[in-house]
């Protein structure tokens, strides 16, 4: 075993080293890190030198305007965030386990699942485990994946990460559970000109404003090919949005059309789906969690209820 690795395991490398490394990375100055940690500047400098000596690499490059992480530093910082987040989860889990008898459950979701799938499953979980604390966080694919691999989330429910780079090591390899496939449709307000006139072909819709979902490169490329095949070119008035509330507000106030997962439009009584058939692959909807982390009882129950809701969705 390498001597530097031995130091990581024999007590030479301490949690306070990780705290100091993260503080320096966030502030980009020794002075700022010292202020955040309520210690003196020499204490931070000494802790960094100790960490670099134990690891045998330089973590930060010193410059006239502060410090910046070296490639080794970036690696250590990523793992430091994960370790400290896990310790925070331990503290939080102990507190919640003492009070309720269950471990907390933190769910990340995107538009594909936040409208019907997650709410129905969460209600079912609460019926069986009324004391479990559940937190639901909405975000883009990239932010949700980052929160998952850094243990800020237990699970992500929604579009499976099939076109997002998983720049993580084996310890952070993810397990994907497929629930169902969901097509993308075009949503508009019920009194939209295209709805009133019965326009549904893409060549009839290209001149309207459009709202595309964020972080869906493959989907947008497919829709662009559909437009080009329709023979009128691409829409010129396009915005991207990750918030369904914002999308609904814009649709209500303008003649915009939005690309949405089918079940989002079906569940929304204030809007309607155009009959337009898009030549796009269906999005895979499912559950993503860390392979190396054993699912808790609440998470196992959530996955079971998600499967139930998915079966009802497909059969309905």
N, C-alpha and C positions, 0 to 999 in steps of 0.2 A: 504494500500500500504506500502511495506517495506520502512523503513527510508532511506536505501541506494538507492533504486530506486527513491525515491522522490528527493534526491540530484542530480541524473542524469538529472532530469527534471526541477529543480528550478534554474538552472544556476550555481550551485556549481561545476559541472564537465564541463570543457571547452575544446574547440578544441585543445588548446595548450597542454593539458594533453595527448591527443591522439598523437600529434606530438612528444612529449618527449618519450612516451612509445614506439612508432615505432622506434625512433632513438636509444634508448637503446637496443631494440631487435635486430636491424640490426648490431650494433657495439659490443654487448655483454660486453661493458664496459661503465661506467659512463663518463670516460674521453673522450672516442671516441665520445659518443653522444654529449657531450658539445662542442667538436671541430666542429662536423658537424653542430650544431645549432648556433655556434658562441656565446655561452654563457659560463659562468663559471661552474665549476663542482658543487658547492653548489646549483646553480639554478636548475640543473637537479635533484639533490638529493631531494631538497625541493618539486619539482613538482611531483616526484614519490611518496613521502610520502603523499602529498595531495591527489593524485589519489587513493592510497591504503586506505587512511582514508575514502574517500567518498564511495568507493566500498566495504569497509569492508573486503578485502582479500589481501593477499600478492601476488604481481604480478611477482616479481623476487626473486630468491634465490641468496643471495650474497655468493661468494666464493673467494678463494685466487687468482684465475685467471680471475675474472670478475663476471658477473651475467648470470643467465640462467632463462628462463621463467618457472614459476610454471604452473600447469594445468589451473589455473585461468588466469594467464598471457597469455597463448596461446590463450584462448578464447577471451580475450579482444584484443589481437594483431590482430587476424583474423578480428574482427569487425572494429578495428581501420583502417586497410588497406582499408576495404570496404567503410567506411565513408569518408576517405580522398580521395579515388579514385572518389567517387561520387561528392565530392566538386570540384575536378579537372574537372570532366565532366561538372558540372554546369558552371564553368568559361569558359571552351572551347565551350560549347553550346551557351552561351550568345554571345561570340565573333563571332562565325560562324553565328548565327542567325542575328546579326547586319549587317554582311557583305553580306550574301547571301539570307537571308529570310528562310533558311532551317536549320534543326538541322543536325549535322554530323552523319555519319553511319559507324560503325566499325564492320567488318565481320571477323569471324574466320572460317577457313576451313582446311580440310585435303585432302589427295590425292584423295579420292573418289569424291570430288566435285570441286577441284581446276582446273581440266583440261578442263572441258566443262561447267558444271552446273553453277558455280558462274560467270565465265566470261560472259556468254551469258545473265544471269540475270542482272549483273551489267551494261552491255551495254544498256539493255532495260531501266533500271532505269535512267541512264544518259541521254537517249533520252528524257525522260519526266521531269527529274529534273536536268538540266545541271549544276546548280550551287551547288548542294549538294556535300559536301566533303565526299568521300568514302575511307576508309582505309581497306585493306584486309590483314589479318595476317594468315600465315600458321603455323601449329604446330601439335603436337600429341594430342590424345584424352584428356589426363590428363592435359596438359598445357592449351589447349583451354577451358576446363571446368573450370579450376582454374581462367582463365582470365574472363570467363563469370560470375561466381558467385561473383567475386570481381569488377564487373562493368567496367572492362577494355575492354570488348567487348559488343556489343548490341545483337549479334546473332552468333550462330555457324551453319554452313551449311556443311553437309557431312554425315558421318556415324553417325547414332543415338547412343547415349550413353546407349546401352542396357547391356553392360558387364563392365561398369566402376562404381565403388562405388560412390554414391552421398553422401558423408559425409558432408552434409550441412543441415541447419535447414529449417523450413517451409518457412521462408522469402526468402530463396534462392531456393525453389522448382522450377524445370524447367518444361516448356511446350514443348512437342515434337510434331512436325507436320510431319507425314509420307508423303514422296513424291513418292518413288518407291523402288522396290527391285532390287539389282544389284548382279549378280553372280561374283565369283572370277575366273579368268582365268590365264593361264600361258603364259607369254610374253617372246619372244626371238628375237634376231636380225634375219633379213630375210635370211642371209646365215649361220645360226646356223646349226651344223651337224644334230641335231634332225629334223630340218625343211627340210634339203636336203634329208635325208633318210626316211622321213615320220614317224619317231618314235613318238608315242603319248601316249603309255601306261606308267603308272608310273613306272613299273618295268624296262622300257627301259630308264627312265629319272633319276633314283635315283643316278647314279654316277656323274652327272653333278653338278657344283656348283649351289647353290640356294640362292635367296634373299627373305627374309620374311619381311613383314611390321612390324614395331614396334607397340607395344601396341595392339596386336590382338590375345590375348591368346586363345580365343575360336576358332578362325579361324585356328591357327597353330595346335591346338589339333586335329581339324577335318582333316586337311591335313595329319598329322602324322598317323591318323587311316587309311586314304586312302592308304598311303605308306605301312603300315603293312599288310593291306588286299591284296596288290599287291604281297606280298611274298618276297620282296628283302630287307626288313629292311628300316631304315631311312637314308636320305642323311647325309654324314659326313662333307661335306664342305658347311657350312651355314653361311650367314651373315644377320644381321637385319639392315634395313634402313628406315628412314622416309622421305627422300628427293627423289622425283622422278627424279630430275636432276642427282643426284648421281647414282641412280639405272640405268638410261639410259646410263650413262658413263661406268659403270661396265659391263652392257650387251653388249655394243658396243666393249669393249676391251677384253672380255673373252667369254667363253662358258657358262656363267651363265644363269639361268632361273629365272624369277621373278614372284611372285604371285601379281597380280594387279586387281583392279576392272575392269570389262569388258569394260566399256566405256573409260577408260584410254587407254587401248590397241587399241581399235577401232579407237580412234582419232589420234593415233601416226603412221604416215606413214612410219617412219624409222624402225618400228618393226612389228612383227606379233604375233597373238595369236595361240597357238597350239590347235588342235581340242580336246585335252584331256578334258574329263568331270570329274570334281571334285565332289565328293559326299559331298559337303558342303552346308550349308544353305546360301541363298542369304543375303547380307548385306542390312540392312534397311538404306536408304538414306533419309535425311530429314533436318528439321530446329529445332534448340533448342534455346529457349530464356527463360529468367526468367519469371515465371508466375506472380510475383507480380509487374513487371514493365510494364506499359502501352506502347505498341509499338508506336513509332513515325510515322509520315506520311511517311518518307523515308523507314522505316522498313516495314510498311504495304505494300508499293508498291513493295519492294524487295520480300517479301513473295509471293505476287500475281504473279510477274514475274517468280519466281522460280517454282511456280506451272505450269505456262505456258510452261517453258522449260522442266519440268519433263514430262508433257503430250506429248510434241513433242518427247522426248527421248523414251518414252514407245511405242508410235505409230510408231516411226521410226525403 
